[in-house]
Amino acid sequence: MGQQEARGKARKLTGRIKEAAGIVTGNSALEREGARQRAAGATEETLGRARRRVAEVVDRVAKAIKA
């Protein structure tokens, strides 16, 4: 797992916690902030995963060309 993917997971988890805290306390601003942070984290995680997969494919192609 790359750094971007890990940061995304952490941000997504933090967002979930904030969103839940907002729901429990009735703080709609905290709930919205958590939802935005969770969505941003999910996007960052997905981008990190895509970058990692592209790098894996490039490595496989490079190895196939060398062989």
Secondary structure, DSSP 8 states (H G I E B T S, - for coil): --HHHHHHHHHHHHHHHHHHHHHHHT-HHHHHHHHHHHHHHHHHHHHHHHHHHHHHHHHHHHHHHH-
